[in-house]
Amino acid sequence: MPKAPAPFASMKKGFDYGQAVAEAQRCLLCHDAPCSKGCPGGTDPATFIRKLRFQNLTGAVRTIKQNNILGGSCGELCPTPQLCEKECSAAGLDRPIQIGKIQRFLVEHAWATGFNPLEKGSARKEKIAVVGSGPAGLSCAAELAKAGFGVTVFEARARAGGVLRYGVPSYRFSPDFIDRELKDLAPLGVKIQCSKPIRGKGAVESLLKKGFAAVFLAPGCWEPLRLKVKAKVRQGVFAWTDFLTPLKEGRFAAIGKQLKGRRVAIIGGGSVAMDCAESAIKLGAKDVYLVYRRSYNEMPAEEDEKQDALRQGMHLLLLNQPVDYSTDAKGRLKAIRLVRTELSKPDASGRRKPVEIPGSNWELPIDVAIEAIGAQPARDSIEWSRSMKLSDGNLITVNPDTGETSVKRVFAGGDIVRGPALIIEAVRDGKTAAQAIMKRFAKKENAHE
Amino acid sequence: MSKQADLSVEFLGFKMKNPFMLSSSPVSNSAEMVGRAFDAGWGGVAYKTVVSDRIPIIHPSPRMAAYRPAGKRQLGVQNVEQTSDRGLKANLLDIMYLKKRWPDHLVMASIMGFSNQEWADLAKACVDAGADMLEVNVSCPHMTVEGSGAKVGQCQELVQKFTETVRNSCKIPIVAKMTPNITDITVPAMYAKKGGADGIAAINSVAGLSGIGADDWVPSPNVFGKGAACGFTGPAIKPIGLRCISELAKCHDLQLPLSGIGGIETWVDALEYLLVGATTIQVTTGIIHYGQGIVENMIEGLSDYMTIKGVKSLKELIGKALPNVHATHDFDLARQGIARYDLDRCVGCGQCYVVCRDAGGWALDWDAKKRRPALDEKKCLSCMVCSFACPVDGLITFKEMPKSYRRAETVTLGKELETQRRS
């Protein structure tokens, strides 16, 4: 893989030991700690920070990793100000403890000292298939392997990691980091087969037929939602997947050529849109406009992501609804057609709804547009199983307590169930399904006795 | 790596699941507290010193004050906590209850007599209540009852006499708890041995004054306008405790099992005490600061350490550092080194420059433009004070220099005065 150009190469440095200890020193060591109730993935910061405070670093790493095999990645990528840190009592004095950074430090410290608390459980006969090696797939696989199941992960792409490898730009999250975190799984004996897409009619049932006792589906949502436009654009419009993924595959030159010195519009207001905007700037785009139909506070992106992109030089074009593109005679993108909006009453999402202002249409001249307005399951996902119950938008319907689908012995989790969501939620789904699978086969064994 | 290492240890014939004990103090005041501690993972208790009902114990109020130099927290506690102020019967019933309910946990009853006969009576009473062993408290530095506590511990003949009395009153093991407020801790320990002690616990609190009110001029704790030199405990006294245990362990004639006390809060503290010769570990101030739960991290941390180091039994660690504890005249003075700077990580605060100039060898120059120190290796004293001031972990380390290295002499400013005097 070609080396990333400098602006993409530098992931932010984490805490060193002194900084982590100093930050942990601020922790109030709360009784019945609220931070440990703030994580959808069951992370227990109160315990691992306390362990750090009392020099029990191995124990702190164990607390993190036994709960979440992607503890390092989550420490870096989680929107902690909205989760654990939001609950922190130290905010009552001053500001919350930087829990995510302490968590990342502890995992990196374990890597530096060669400590890995993960162990394979005593072997069981059942083999489990996991489809997708993103956060949900990996955590399900690890949880089952810890309990002794033989687990094979089928990954469609060339390398494991899912959204962690192909979804987040490398300046925010380096490929080395996910490589290192994956290395921790080695003792568990999880087999990860890359470039092995599970596709086609009845693919899920055929895994069961092949002898897998259960299947966990976590292929994610990689089909980008697209703007509905009339114009036939031949050149200049990208879906976010066609932009960010090639960058993660190292194709900086090919993508960079199309953006350098150009005027670029990013459409969307979420984290992915911010990643696209920042990446476009780093590739040398002349002007990068973020076009969003609501206002700043309604943008789903995290505050620090928005601020980062603005600091990099992104232009923020709020309260504008893209309606169409215009092209030159050869079909090359020339401009984006916009209409101004105003906010009315809150809609189903709880955010105020943008309403177009009649007669306020205008055109913004641009050379490139990148659509980052969401993602959905792969188009052919409805064929994978003959009888699986799907919801609107072809998301898989599961029992939320077990992750079980309408097909027996088939479980699902992560974005394919919830639509695009947090990494830690995917981790939880993987664990929920793993626990349900364990329970199911535990019962079976008892029945034989 | 998730299996717990074997932390069990034998202390005076009693097999404990781990070496961690509550020391005789407010944290072991009742069976209710001790029982919860046992459930939390502690392996034993030195039950709060019991006394006869003849002289009622009334506690000064307030009992304790926090030592907070420059606002730093939880470094130490200054206290005038006395022996138990509960009735003897209540304490004996609690001891009985603990042994019934937790027979596998060590219950060592701490006792203090205010007369020779009381030592005998208390020993017998605690044996009858089921105590596994006794701790002879001759070391509390701030008893309100005249002529007791450390006053006894500082008078070797009395240490021997009362230990003997206890020895003659019972057959269970006796541990004598030593005061550090004495020149050589091995002296009273030897007298305790002569009196029949089977083990030594050290250290009791260090007599101190940890704060004087700037407005009222009263030492803390301020007991209605009066303060007193009294027991100081916590992380700040750990160096004294470690030194005392190492001296007791190295004492050729003593050779008794030791229980280490003083500033222990983490498994690392505990390990250090083991390494200089302690067999069990006693804790109070750590619990005053953070609660009984600290034992979980002691257990997990020490267990992981043993697994990583391939240590099969705690016994292998006890006294392991003693061969490395020397008298200072044993040092090899031919080998010399200097401070090494990893300036790539320097943030430019200049603290190293300040302290080297004011407290070191004046070996640093300061590049004001680059905001970086420059070391003159010839002048470096290897005092390492720069590394204490440096805010970046591991930026300044010690490195040995080749045999050919010669340190420059400190500049003499008065040279000309010598010639003036001659002329």
Interface residues (C-beta under 8 A of the other chain):
Chain A: D16 Y17 G18 L29 R50 K51 F54 Q55 N56 L57 T58 G59 R62 Q66 F115 N116 P117 E119
Chain B: M1 S2 E265 T266 W267 V268 Y290 G293 I294 N297 M298 E300 G301 D304 Y305 I308 P391 V392 D393
